[in-house]
Amino acid sequence: MAKELSSRSENYAQWYNDLVLKADLAENSAVRGCMVIKPYGYAIWEKIQGELDRMFKETGHSNAYFPLFIPKSFLSKEAAHVEGFAKECAVVTHYRLKNSADGKSVIVDPEAKLEEELIVRPTSETIIWSTYKNWIQSYRDLPILVNQWANVVRWEMRTRLFLRTAEFLWQEGHTAHATKEEALEETEKMLGVYAEFAENFMAMPVIKGIKSANERFAGALETYCIEALMQDGKALQAGTSHFLGQNFAKAFDVKFQTKEGGEDYVWASSWGVSTRLMGALIMSHSDDNGLVLPPKLAPFQVVIVPIYKGEEQLTQISIRVKELISKLKTLSISVKYDDSDTRKPGWKFAEYELKGVPVRLAIGARDLENGTIEVARRDTLTKETVSIEGVETYIQTLLNDIQTTIYKKAFDYRASVTREVNSYEEFKIEIEKGGFLLCHWDGTTETEEKIKTDTKATIRCIPLDGDKTPGKCMVTGKPSAQRVIFARSY
């Protein structure tokens, strides 16, 4: 099955699409621009969701749920917000269907037109802040630390599974604070949570930074982000955290009585990641043989395949395997035992390799006699025969090593294609090679737009860490506060 994949070097986009389909992660649906996330793909998303949800709760957040539909007038209350999302909104205009005159189909009932159109949620700032107005009267009601797991709709003309679809799954945090300092602290804290998750669980190195004004979230005063680099040299925005200031509080008149007895507008943040992380996970680590999954996010970390002739051998092997499974589960290692008789072991090996299972164990009658088991690791495609006694602790160490190794491989790749560029002519050459380019920029939208028009590269972020040495813009020669990161992106 792995041989059916396109080569990354020959056609990266086709390789990605092949892998998503053949590894049973997702497929296109009957609804244009929307996807069906299949059970194996959803199992990975559940792992992502579960770890993030735990991290959110550890930082004091609670989950809630808000309506899918937003009155059109709500979006009109924050000018920058509506301008940013207007072209992506799906609009509900009627609430009823009826049979056609010939009785062969259904049509929209013209008598069932809504008094006010409803927008299918592209993001929830407006509906949430209209609700917070009812929740907040005093400083005693603050802070509000709420997260929502939901779906959103942003109408897309060109779609790609997980990376850009008309409907996608995500989480969106929306917090309310008494002071600017608290809201900024929250914004930066959640960026740190995203970075920790990306690096420690996804094994994906990221750069924390601030978006340029041109790339900022619609309605935010600052947008913080984590940027990752895929194996084809393109960047992917993996998560964002926004400092909203008092913009939405003013739009929805959300005021509170301060400790001093005065009145002020509430300060806000919002932050989110989506099923786009699935695309990032695939493109960060996978190879021409299929998925390579970090053990911490794999639906199951170990698969055991018996090799046998006849029911008697299978029974003997299964008795030994059940003992091993019990030991692995004691170490919190998730395991699947595939003793199905509908496929041969060789087919199973290829299938689990394609699906990126971190460790594969194979055991046959001879292994039982010798007290051994074959251990294969997905990331390096290497295997060895080891003693079955104590193999559970060996596997535990191996899983930790796989997690570390694939992170280091991604980190080393990023380092190898990250470079400083000082002239615009050099930039035009280097951007064709891909990777992160560290360049001086004069801070103007005009220069940023020129670079984007000329080269299709955008400012991914203004790094929070790293060299802060000032210089001169590579395009205009005007002063530049520090180098920023340019790349072509998804």
N, C-alpha and C positions, 0 to 999 in steps of 0.2 A: 504493500500500500504506500509505503514511503517513497517508492520509485515513481509514483504518480505525481509527486510534487514537482512544481517548476523549480528551477535553480534560483537561489537568491541572487547570484552574480549575473544571471542572464535576464531575469525579469522579476525584480523584487516585489512589485505590486501584485503580480500574478501568483508568486510564491505565497504571499500573505493570504490572498483570497483562497488559494487551494488549501492552505493549512487550516484556516478557519472552518472550511466546509468538510474536509476529509477527517479532521480530528473531532468532528461532531460537536463543535462549539456553538455554531449559529448558522442560520441560513436566511436568505431573503424570504419575506412573507408575501402573501397575496396583496397586501396593502403597500402601495408604492412607497419606497423610502424607509420602510419599517422592517425590523428583523424579528425572527424567532430565535430566542436563546434556548438551545437544546440542553437536556439535563446535565451533560458533562460540563458544558460551558457555564451553566447556572451554578453548578457545584463549586466552581472556582470563584464565581461572583459571591456566593454565599460565604466562602472563606474570607474574601476581601471585606465583605460587609461585616462579618462577625468580628474580625480583628479591629476594624475601625470603630465599630459600635462600642466595643470594650474600651478603646482608647478615649472615645468621646465621654463615656460615662465616668471614666477615671479622672477626667478633667472637669467634672461637675455638670455635664450636660444631660438633659433628658429628652426623650423622643416625644413628638406630638405629630398630629396630622392635620393639614389644612386643605380646603377645597381645590379640586382640579380646575374649576371654572372661576374666572376672574372678570368682574364687570369691566367693560371697556373703559368706563370713566375713571377707574382706579389707575389704569396705565397712563392716563392723561395728566395725572396729578404731579408726576415727576418728569419734567421735560426731557432731560438727558436719557432717562430710562426708557421712555416710550420711543424716542428716536433710535436708540440702540437696538430695540427688539421689534420695531414696527414691521419690518420686511419679513420676519420669521414667524409671525403669529398666525395660528389657525383660529378661525372665528366661527362661533355657533350663532346662527341667525334665526333658526326655527326650532320648535320643540315637538313637532308631530309629523308623522307621515300619514298618507291615506292611499287607498287603492286607486289606480288610474281608471279612466272611464271605461276602458276595455277589460278591466279586471285582470290584466296579464302582468302587471308590475305595480310597484308602489312609487308614489311621487311625494315631494314635499308639499304639505298642506299650506297653501298661501295664507290661510286664515290663522295660522299658528306662528306668526312672526313675533319674536321676542320684542318687548318694549325697549330693552337695551341689550345689545349683543354681548355675548360672553366670549372671553378669550380662553383658549385651552392653555393651561399653565406653561409658559416658557421659563419662568422662574417665579418665586413666590414673595418677593419683597413687598409688593403692594397689598396683597391679601393679608399677609401676616401683620404688616404695620397698621392696617385698618383694624385688625383684631387687638393688637397691643394697645390701641387707644382705650379699649375697654378694660385692659388689665392693669394699666399703669396710672396711678394718681399721685403717688408719693415716692420719695427716695427709698422707703421701706419695701416697695414693690420691685426694686432693682437689686442686682442684675437679673435679667431673664436670659437663661442659657438653654435654648431650644434647638433641637435638630429634627429634621424630617427626612425619612427615607421615602422616595416617591418616584414617579415617572414625570417627564416633562416633554413638551412638543416644541420643536423649533424647525420650521419648514425648510427642508434642504433640497436643492435641485440635484446636486451630485452627492451620492452617498457611498459609504464604504462601511462594511460590517464592523461594529464596535467603535470605529473612529469617528464616524459622522453619519447619524441616522436621524430621521425626522422625529422619532420617539426614542428616548433612551432612559435608562434608570440612573438614579444618582442619590446623593444625600445633599441637603442644603442646611447649613447651620445659620440661625438668625438670632443674634443676641442684642440685648438692650442694656445700656449702662448710664450711670449718673454723670460720668466725666469723660472727657476726651481721652485722658490718659488710660482709663480702664478699657475703653473700646480699642485703642491702639494696642494695648497689651494683649487683649484677646485676639486681635487680628494676627499678631506676630506669633502668639502661642500656638494657634491652630495651624499656621504655616509650618511650625516646628513639628507638630503632630503628623502632618502629611509627609514631611521630609523623613521623619523617623520611620513611618510605615513603609514608604517607598524603598528606603535603603535596607531596613532590617527584615522586612517581610517579602517585598517584591525582589529584593537583591538588585535593585536598580538605582545607581547613583544619580543624584539630582543636584541642581544648583538652585539655591534660594535667591530670589531677587525681587525687584519692583518693576512693574510694567511701565513703559513710557506712557505719557498722557494719551497718545494715539491708540494704544492697545488696552487702555484701562476699561474695566467693567462699566457699563452704562449706569451712571448714577452714583459712582464711587468717587471718593477723594483720592484714594490710593488703592492700587491692586497689587498684592504680593503674590508670587507664584513659585512653583517648583518646575524646573525645566529639565527634561531628560533627553538623551540623544539615542536615537535608534540605530540599528546596525547599518542602515543605508546612508548614514550621515545626516539625516533630517532630524530636526528637533520636534518634541511633542510636549505640549503644556499638560502636565500631569495633575495639577491641582491649583486652585486659586483661593486666596483669602482677601476679603475686601474691607477696607475702612470706609464706612459710609458717611462718617461725620454725623450731621443732624439733618441731612437731606430728606430722608424718608419721614423722620419725625415731623419736620416742618410741612411736608406735603400732606400728611394725615393728621396734623395738629396734635401730636403726642407730646404733651407737656407733663412735668411732674413738679411737686413741691420739694424744694431742696431742704437739706438739714437746717440751713440758715433761715428758712421761712420764705425764701423767694420762689421764683418760678423759672424753669428752664426747659428747653427741648431735650429729649433723650438722645444719647449718642449710640451709634449702631455699628455692628459688623455683620458680614455674611461670608460664608465659605462653603466650598463644595468640590467633590470629585464625582466622577461618573463611570459608567461602563467603558469609557475610553481607556480606563486603566487596564482593561482586558487586552486592548490593542497594544498598549505599552508593554505589558507582560510578554505577549507573543513576540514582539519585534525586538525586545531587549536581549533575549536569550536563545530563541529557537534557531534550528539549523535546517539543512536540506533533508534531514531524516524525520523532521517533525518538531513537535513542541519540546521545549526544555523548561520544566516548571521548577521554581524554587520549592524545596520540601515543605516550607511553612504554609504554602498556599495550594499544594497539590490536593485534589479530592481524596486520593489515598496515596500514601508515601511509598508503600511497598506492595508489589504484586507477587504472588507465589504461583508458579506454574508447575504442576506435576507432570513427569514424563513416565509413562507406564504402559504395560501391556497386560490387559485383562483386569477384571474387577478385583482380584486378590491383591495385585500389586498396588492398585489405587487405594484400597482399604488400608494397607500397611502404611503407605505414604501419608494418607490423610490423618491417621492416628498421630504420627510424628509432627505433621504440620499443625494440627490443632494445639499441640503443646507449645509449639513455637509462637503461634498467633497469640495465645494467652500471655506469653512473656512479652511480646511486642506491645500488646495493648496495655500491659502494666507500666510500660515506659511511655505511654501516650503516643505510640506510633500507630498511625492508621494503616490498615492492611486489607488487601483483597485476595482471597484464595479462589483462583479460577480453575475449577476441576470440571468445567463443562466438557462434554464429549462431542460438541458440534464443530469444533475447530482443532486443527493439529497444533502442537506446541510452537512450531515455526511461525505459523500465522499469528498466534498470540504474541510471540516475541515482537514481531513487526508492529502489531497493533498497539501494544503498550509503549513501544518506542515512539511511535507516531503521536501518542497521546501524552508523552512527556512524563510518565511515571518515574520518579527519581531513582528507585531501586527495584530491580527485578531479581527474584530468587527462582532457581530451577532445581528440582530435586527428583531423582529417579531411584530405581531399585538398587543400582550400584552405589549411589550416595548413601542409601540406608545401611548397606553393608559396611561402607567405609566410615560412616559417621560424618559425612561432609555435605556441603550444599554449594551450588554455584551462585555467586553474587555478581550482578552486572549493574554498573552505574550509568544512568542515562546521559549525564553531562559530558563525560569523556568517552563513552561507548566502550569502556574497558570492563573486563570481567576476570574473576579469579575464583578458585575453589578453596573454601575455608572449612574449618571444623564447625559442625552444627552446634556443638557445645559452646555456649557463651556467645553465639552469633548475634543475639539480640543487642548486646552492648556494642558489638562491632558495628552493627547497622546504625545504632544511635549516633556513634561517632562519625560514621560515613555520611549520614544525613546532614550533620552539622558542617562537615567538610564540603559537601556539595553546595550548601547554601553560601558558604564563604567563597568557594571557588568561582561560582557563576557571577557573584558580585564583583570579584576581583577582575574577572575577564571583561565584564562590562565597563568597569572603571578604567582599566588599562586601555581599552579601545577608545573610550572618550578622551583620555589623556593624549592618545596618539594622534587624534584629529582635532585637537584644540590648539590654536596657534594665534599669535599676535600678528596683526596686519596694520601697516602704517600709511599706505597710500591707496587711493581709490582704484588706480589701475591694477595694483596687486590684488585688491579686494575682488575685482571682477574676475580675475583668474582663479583665485583661491576658492571663491564661493562655489565654483563648478565642481570642486573636489569634495564638497560636503564638509560637515563638521561644524564646530563652534569657532567663530572668528571673534577675537577680542580686539575691538577697534575704538578709537576716539570718535565722538559724535558731538556736535555743537548744541544738542538739546532742543533743536527746533523740529516742529512737525514737517516743515517744508523739506528739510534735508532728509528726514526719515522717509517721507513719501517718494522723494526722488530715488533713493536707494532701492526702495521696494519696486518702483516702476522699472528701473533699469535692470534689476537683478533678481527680482522675486524673493529677496531676502528681507526678513523683518528683524526688529530688535526683539530678541526673546526675553531679555530682562536686563536690568541694571543690577549687577550682583551685589548682594549684601556683604559678602566676604571677598577677600582678595585684594588686588592692587588698587589703591585709591589715588595713584599718582596722576595729577592733571597733565594735559597735553593739548594737542591741536587736532581739530576735526579732520578726518582723512579726506573729506569732500570740500569743505569750505575754508579750512585753515583757521577757523575761529576757535576760541578757547573751549576746552572740553574738561569737565570736572573729573572724569575717570573713564576707563574703558568699559564698554558695554558689550553684550554678547549678541552677535548677528548669526542667523542661520536661516536656511529654508526649512519649512515646517509642514506638519500635517494639520 
